[in-house]
Amino acid sequence: MKNIKNFLILICFITTLSACTQKNFIEKGTPLSNEKVSKIVEGSSTESQILSIFGEPTNKTVINSNETQWTYQYTKKSSTSYMLIGETQYNIFEGKLDIIISKGVVTWFNYDENQKQKKW
């Protein structure tokens, strides 16, 4: 009977430790997606339309008196660590949107996204 009690205590302890996890989540910048970017039309989309879709850019660079480059960057990172089994996994999504605006209208844009997953 004493062995069964010790065994049950040990099982409860191991179960409790295996449930211990640490989760981290970081989100930075303006959320970007192919769906949002598909709304941009070169030669037609205006500065105000871009602002209503994406908000203020991360960075604005003046190219010349007529052109400005707007850059939007977005990063979303999540990770989970399991204490007892020592397993860690992470997911990282990064997006970058560059837009050139000339006289209030989009003349060029480029969108890149990168997604990484790792489990060890």
N, C-alpha and C positions, 0 to 999 in steps of 0.2 A: 504494500500500500504506500509505503514511504517512497519507494522507487517510482511509482506512478505519479505521485505528487511532484517529485523533483523533475520528472520527465515533462509533465505539463507546464511547470514553471519555465523550464528551459525552452519549450516550444513557444510559449507566450513571449518570452524575451527575444528569441530569434525573429519571430513574426513582427514584433514591435520595431526592432532595429531595421528589418528589411523594408519597412514602410517609411523610414526616414529618408526624405528627399529634400534637395535644395533646388529651387527653381529661380532662374533669373530671367528678366525680360527688359530689354532696352529698345526704345523706339526713338528715332531722331530724324527730324526733317519733315518734309511734306510727303504724305503717302502718294506713291506713284504706281500706275498700273498700265498695261497695254490698252485697257478699256478707256481710261482717261486720255492717254496720249493719242488714241485714234480720233479724238475730237478736234485735234489740231489740223488745220488745212493751210498749207503754204500759200501765201498770196491772198489769203482771205481772213484768217483768224486775226482778231485785233488784240492789242495789248490788254484792253479791259476784259475780253473774253478769257484770255490766259489767266489773268488775275482772279477771275471768278471760278475757274476750274481748279487752279493750283495754289492760289494765294500768293503772298510775297515770295520771290525767289530767294534761295540761299545766298546767291551772289549776283551782282550786276557789274558788268565790265563794259566801259565805253570803248567801242572800236574806232569810231570816227564821229563826226558831228551828226550823222544821220543814223548810225547803227549802234545798237547795244546788244550785248550777249547776256542772256539770263540763264542761270544755272540753278537747277533744283536737284538736291541730293536727298536720298532717303535710305535709312538703314534700320533694319529690324533684326534684333538678335534675341534668341531664346536658348536657354541651356537648362539641362536637368542633370543633377548628380545624385546617384543612389549610394548612400553611405556604406551599407553592409557589403554589397557586391562590387563596389568600386567602379561601377559603370557610369560613364558620362556621355551625354549626347548634346549636340548643338545644331541649331538651324540659323543660318544667316541669309538675309535677303538684302541686297543692295541695288539701288536704282539711281541712275543719273540721267537727267534730261537737260540738254543744251538747246537754247532757242536763240536765234538772231532775229531781232526786231528792227525794221527799218521804217521810219516815218509812221510808227504806230501799228504796223502790220508785220506778221510773221513771214520772213522770207526763207528761213531754213530752220530745221530742228533735227536732233538726233537723240534717240533714247536707247540706253543700254541697261540691262538688268543682269544680275548674277545671283545665283542661289547656291548655297553650300550646305551640305549636311554631313555630319560625321558622328559616328558612334564607336566608342571604344571602351 
